[in-house]
Amino acid sequence: MLALSAEQTSRQRIEVVDGVLLIGPWPRLEHQRLVGRLAGRLAAGAGKRLEVLPGANLVPGNRGDRLLIPDLVVTDEPGLKGMSLTEKQVVLVVEIVSPSTEVQDRILKRALYAEALIPFYLLVEPDTATLFERQRGEYVPIAKSEAGKLTFTRPFEAEITLA
């Protein structure tokens, strides 16, 4: 990544999977607005023992060949410092599906987060949201939005309005 100029990287989100660069556009304003709303609702439910971070670097397994940037991360170590988190510091990852990240969010990242043993994965699509819990090596849905609202009690209690 060091070979890319600041101009080349400033308008793009760059992630690394097994040494391969995944380069996508920076999220649109609508996407960022939804990230902000979700962060607020998750933070309200998470309380002081957890912290919600937008766009944090996640280095699963302390591997040098993987760097993921979830839309939101919930960590059980509030006040962390540094440039990245490991999977051991993450309770929940959130991905908001957009046209440019559809396959990555639904398939690739879901598999990578499960492999990294991250307990919960929230996938937000244009009209629905599903919370998954890792059970026996894979993510199983434990809550799905109804009438534009997602309510769950694990890993903490929260109610999220999608629209």
N, C-alpha and C positions, 0 to 999 in steps of 0.2 A: 504494500500500500504506500510505502514511502516514495515510490516512483511517480505517484500521481500528484499533480500540482494542486495547490489550494483552490484554484479556479475550477478544476475538474471535480473536486470532491465537495465543494461548498453547496451544491444543489442536488447532491445525491446521498443516499443512505447506502453505506458499504458494509456488508457483513462477510464473514469468511466461514466456509464449511469445508473441512478437510483440505484446507489450503487453497480452495477455489473461491475467488471473489464473487459475491452476489451483489450486483450494483443495481439499485433501483432509484426512482425519483424520490425526492423529499416529499413527505406526505402533504396532501392538499390541505387548505385551510379548514374545510369541513371535517376532515379526519382529525386534525389537531384540536379542533373545537370539541369533538367527541372524546378525545383523549383527556382533555381538561375536565369535562363533566364526569367522566368515569373515575378519574383520579380523585375528585372531590367526594363522590359517593363512596368509593372504596376506602378513602381515608377516614370518613365519618364512621364507617363500620369497623375499621381496623383498630381504631383507638391508638393509644400511645405506645403499646408494645410492638406495633408494626409500623413500617413506613412505606409509603407509595412513592415510587420514583418513575418519572416518564423518560423513555428513551435511554435507559441505562445500558452500558456495555455489560454483557454477560459472557463470561468465558467458562463454558462448562468443562468440568474435569481438569481445570488448569491446563488445558491443551493449548499449545501455541498455534494450532491450525484451525481453531474454531473461535469465532467472535459473533455473537448474535445480539441484535438490538430489538428487544421486545418493545411494543408500544408502551406498556407499563410493567413494572416489577413491584411485587410486594415482598419486602424483606423483614425478617424477624430480628434484624440488627440495626435499629434506628441510629442515625448519626454517623454512618460509615463514611470513611474518607477514601480518596484514591480515584482511580480511573475505571475500575470494573468490579463486578461481583462474580462470585462463583456460585454454582448450583446449590452449595450447602447453605448459602445465605438467602436463598429464595424460597418463599412459601407458595407464591402464585405468580404466573406470567400471564399477561393479557396481550392478545393480538387482535387488531381490528382489520378485517378483510377489506382490501381495496382491489380494484381491477388489476393493478400491477403486482399485487402480492398474494393473489388468491391461492395458487398452488403451494407457494411457500408456507403460508399461514395454516392452511387446512391439512396439508400432508407432511411436508418436510420439517417444518419447525415443531409441529406436534410430535413427530417421531423423535426429533432431537431432544426436546424437553423431557419426553418420557424416558429416553435412554439416560439422560442426566439425573433422573430420579427426582425431578421437581414435582412436588405433591399435587399441585392444582394448576389447571390451564383453562383460561377463560377465552373463548373464541367468540368475537362479536362480528356478526355479519350485518348487511344493510337492514334487515328486518327482524333478526333473531339474535339471541345470545345463548350460548351453552357453556355451563361450567362442568369441567371434567375433573375427576379425581383419579390419580394413578393407583391402580389396583392390579396386582399380579403382572406387573411389567407393561401395562398399557392403560391408556386413559379411557375411563368409563363415564358417560354423562350422569351427573347427579342432580342437575337443575337446568331447566330450559325456560326461556322467557315465554310469558303468556300475556297477550294484550299489550305488548310493548314494555313489559316489566319483567325483570329477573330478580327473584328473591332466593337467597340461600342462607344457610346457617354454618357451613363449613367452607373455608378455614376460619371464618368469622361471620357474624350476621351482617347482611347488607341487602338493600333494595336499590335496584338500578333502573332508571327509566331510560329507554333507548332513544326516544324521539326528542 
